[in-house]
Amino acid sequence: MAYGLLNGKRGIISGALDEKSIAWKVALKAHEEGATFVLTNAPIAMRMGAIKELAQHCNAEIIPADATSTEDLEKLFTQSQEILGGKADFVLHSIGMSPNIRKGRAYTDLNYEWFKQSIDISALSLHRMLQTAYKQDAISEWGSVVALTYMAAQRTFPFYTDMAEAKSMLESIARSFGYHYGKYRKVRVNTVSQSPTVTTAGSGIGGFDKFYDFADKMAPLGNASADQCADYCLTLFSDLTRMVTMQNLFHDGGFVNTGVSMEVMEGR
Ligand SMILES: NC(=O)c1ccc[n+]([C@@H]2O[C@H](COP(=O)([O-])OP(=O)(O)OC[C@H]3O[C@@H](n4cnc5c(N)ncnc54)[C@H](O)[C@@H]3O)[C@@H](O)[C@H]2O)c1
């Protein structure tokens, strides 16, 4: 059921690769809730083609942008303002990739060039986006920026390797930039720490299936789905959460605060 929560709002949604992507669900729901937006992803993701179906469904234009390129991001914010007819009210950062994870490198055997790429793509890209938007004054007063993160920023999950560092930095950037953008234009910046979710990025992590089941048994509400994550993001884009900023918000069915569950103890 739609509530018209984003009626009249304009936005930028990054990271929709295929129908499993969290950003894909955010786009579908933002469309249902009355928003108009542009979609963006790395030029390489365009070749997969799926994003075009989403764009058609949501009546959205696509602006290719590599989130590690300031030039691309400058074009993203300039062109999106032309297309949407004004500044963005919301921005979704749904971008993550670790070459070390992709290539199966253990945490004790990381390739440092790839480590730098993990940080650049998965964390600095949020700063780059925010700094570009800030300089162009491209986000409306009381606008909202949400980036997706994972709990490995706080607690150790050995298979998450260098993405743990990237997510720690991402969350720190949300806090630090949240201060500056809050002062400047009352723009809020938050991270949503999502349960393990079956997507291209998620499933690429070693041991994902086993861990997915473990987290599902630990969390009193079970794992949060991508659809539910999208619902939560929309509340943060809406005017109902105007005073929430510089937060890392867990969207994980209660996993983070559960020491152990009976299902895990009894091996059920
Ligand atoms: N799936 C999970 O278990 C899970 C859990 C918590 C947080 N997250 C986070 O959610 C976000 C979205 O991931 P997802 O699970 O929907 O997977 P996904 O693979 O569908 O999305 C990741 C996106 O990042 C994009 N991307 C990679 N490099 C890029 C670049 N240089 N420039 C621009 N875009 C680039 C990809 O094209 C892709 O669309 C990520 O930040 C991820 O870390 C995922």
Ligand as a Chemical Component Dictionary entry (heavy atoms), coordinates in Angstrom:
data_LIG
# 
_chem_comp.id                   LIG 
_chem_comp.type                 NON-POLYMER 
_chem_comp.pdbx_formal_charge   0 
_chem_comp.three_letter_code    LIG 
# 
loop_
_chem_comp_atom.comp_id 
_chem_comp_atom.atom_id 
_chem_comp_atom.alt_atom_id 
_chem_comp_atom.type_symbol 
_chem_comp_atom.charge 
_chem_comp_atom.model_Cartn_x 
_chem_comp_atom.model_Cartn_y 
_chem_comp_atom.model_Cartn_z 
_chem_comp_atom.pdbx_ordinal 
LIG N1  N1  N 0  23.596 -7.787 0.390  1  
LIG C1  C1  C 0  23.941 -7.699 1.675  2  
LIG O1  O1  O 0  24.026 -8.703 2.401  3  
LIG C2  C2  C 0  24.201 -6.339 2.267  4  
LIG C3  C3  C 0  24.130 -6.176 3.671  5  
LIG C4  C4  C 0  24.409 -4.920 4.206  6  
LIG C5  C5  C 0  24.746 -3.861 3.351  7  
LIG N2  N2  N 1  24.813 -4.053 2.016  8  
LIG C6  C6  C 0  25.209 -2.920 1.155  9  
LIG O2  O2  O 0  24.149 -2.553 0.304  10 
LIG C7  C7  C 0  24.695 -1.842 -0.807 11 
LIG C8  C8  C 0  24.062 -2.382 -2.089 12 
LIG O3  O3  O 0  24.458 -3.706 -2.319 13 
LIG P1  P1  P 0  23.469 -4.862 -2.791 14 
LIG O4  O4  O 0  23.504 -5.927 -1.753 15 
LIG O5  O5  O -1 22.168 -4.303 -3.228 16 
LIG O6  O6  O 0  24.268 -5.489 -4.031 17 
LIG P2  P2  P 0  24.380 -5.089 -5.575 18 
LIG O7  O7  O 0  25.517 -5.883 -6.099 19 
LIG O8  O8  O 0  23.077 -5.259 -6.248 20 
LIG O9  O9  O 0  24.752 -3.521 -5.537 21 
LIG C9  C9  C 0  26.057 -3.019 -5.473 22 
LIG C10 C10 C 0  26.127 -1.902 -6.502 23 
LIG O10 O10 O 0  27.362 -1.175 -6.447 24 
LIG C11 C11 C 0  27.591 -0.744 -7.788 25 
LIG N3  N3  N 0  28.966 -0.292 -7.979 26 
LIG C12 C12 C 0  30.113 -1.027 -7.819 27 
LIG N4  N4  N 0  31.176 -0.279 -8.154 28 
LIG C13 C13 C 0  30.706 0.961  -8.505 29 
LIG C14 C14 C 0  31.321 2.168  -8.923 30 
LIG N5  N5  N 0  32.661 2.264  -9.072 31 
LIG N6  N6  N 0  30.534 3.232  -9.207 32 
LIG C15 C15 C 0  29.189 3.161  -9.059 33 
LIG N7  N7  N 0  28.548 2.034  -8.659 34 
LIG C16 C16 C 0  29.306 0.947  -8.385 35 
LIG C17 C17 C 0  27.286 -2.005 -8.593 36 
LIG O11 O11 O 0  27.172 -1.758 -9.987 37 
LIG C18 C18 C 0  26.000 -2.440 -7.946 38 
LIG O12 O12 O 0  24.871 -1.856 -8.576 39 
LIG C19 C19 C 0  26.213 -2.015 -0.723 40 
LIG O13 O13 O 0  26.788 -0.870 -0.111 41 
LIG C20 C20 C 0  26.346 -3.213 0.197  42 
LIG O14 O14 O 0  27.595 -3.264 0.858  43 
LIG C21 C21 C 0  24.523 -5.259 1.453  44 
# 
loop_
_chem_comp_bond.comp_id 
_chem_comp_bond.atom_id_1 
_chem_comp_bond.atom_id_2 
_chem_comp_bond.value_order 
_chem_comp_bond.pdbx_ordinal 
LIG N1  C1  SING 1  
LIG C1  O1  DOUB 2  
LIG C1  C2  SING 3  
LIG C2  C3  SING 4  
LIG C2  C21 DOUB 5  
LIG C3  C4  DOUB 6  
LIG C4  C5  SING 7  
LIG C5  N2  DOUB 8  
LIG N2  C6  SING 9  
LIG N2  C21 SING 10 
LIG C6  O2  SING 11 
LIG C6  C20 SING 12 
LIG O2  C7  SING 13 
LIG C7  C8  SING 14 
LIG C7  C19 SING 15 
LIG C8  O3  SING 16 
LIG O3  P1  SING 17 
LIG P1  O4  DOUB 18 
LIG P1  O5  SING 19 
LIG P1  O6  SING 20 
LIG O6  P2  SING 21 
LIG P2  O7  DOUB 22 
LIG P2  O8  SING 23 
LIG P2  O9  SING 24 
LIG O9  C9  SING 25 
LIG C9  C10 SING 26 
LIG C10 O10 SING 27 
LIG C10 C18 SING 28 
LIG O10 C11 SING 29 
LIG C11 N3  SING 30 
LIG C11 C17 SING 31 
LIG N3  C12 SING 32 
LIG N3  C16 SING 33 
LIG C12 N4  DOUB 34 
LIG N4  C13 SING 35 
LIG C13 C14 SING 36 
LIG C13 C16 DOUB 37 
LIG C14 N5  SING 38 
LIG C14 N6  DOUB 39 
LIG N6  C15 SING 40 
LIG C15 N7  DOUB 41 
LIG N7  C16 SING 42 
LIG C17 O11 SING 43 
LIG C17 C18 SING 44 
LIG C18 O12 SING 45 
LIG C19 O13 SING 46 
LIG C19 C20 SING 47 
LIG C20 O14 SING 48 
# 
